[in-house]
Amino acid sequence: MSPRVRLWVFLVGAAGFAALFAAACFDLPAFGTVPHPYGARAVHAALSHHTANVIASVNFDLRAFDTLGEETILFSAVIGTVVLLRQARDEHRKDPEPATVSPQVRRFALLTLPFALLVGLYVIAHGQISPGGGFQGGVVAATALHLLYIAADYRALERVRPLTLYEIGEAAGEAAYVITGLAAVLAGSAFLTNVLPFGTRATLSSGGTAMVLNAAVGLEVTSGIVVLLARFLDQAVEIEEPGEDDGSPRDTGDSGGNGDDERERA
C-alpha cells in the first residue's frame, strides 16, 4: 500500500470517526439532568448480588464476557512474547555479572518488597469489596517481585521466579475463568452468569461468581506479567548474539545466508 493510499484510508476513517463523535456529543444529556439509567441499574445489580464494589460487579458480573476478552488479550500477548523472544539457534546465554548496588537502595528495596507483594495480594483478594481487583493487584504483585532484581542481582530474582510455575499459573488463571463460565451453563444458566451464593455483603466470600472470576484474573495477570518481564530481562541480561563477546562474525544475511535468526535490538 502506497503512502498516498494510506493517507486516503486514514482521512476517510478520521472523517467517519469525527462524524460519529460529533453526533454522540450533540446527543449527550445536558449538565445537571437526571443520571443515566445504566448507572442506577448497575448499582442496583451490584447491591442485589452483595458486591460492595460496583466496578467489580460490572467487570465480573454484568459484563463478565467482555472481561474475558480483556484477559485473553494479555494471555495472547504473553504467548506471543514467549514465541518471538525465544532463544535462537545462533544465540547463547551468558552468566550475568553481579551488579553493584548501593546499601541505601538495597535496604529500601528489600524492605519494600514484602509490603508491595502484600498490597498486591490484598488488592486481588478484596476486589469485590474495595477499589482494585485482579488486574490492578496482579500488576502490583508481579512487579513487587522484581524489587529483588533492584536490591540484589538477576540470579537472586531467578531463584524466586521459577518460570515454569508462573507459565502454569497464567494458563490456570485463563482456564479458571472459562471453566467458571461453563459451570454456569451446566447449572442451567447463560455463560458466565452469577450462579453461586452471593454471601454476606462486604466480606471476602461475597459477590458469588464475581469473587471467583476476580481471583482467576489476579492469578493470570500476576503470572503473565512475571513471564512477560522475564522474557525481556533475559534478552537484556543473559542472551548474547553471535559476535558480541566471542569474536565470531555476525550473520547479516549478505553472504548466502537468509539471516532469519538475526535480531536487531535497541
Beta strands, then each sheet from edge to edge (+ up, - down):
strand 1: 92-93
strand 2: 239-240
sheet 1: 1+ 2-
end
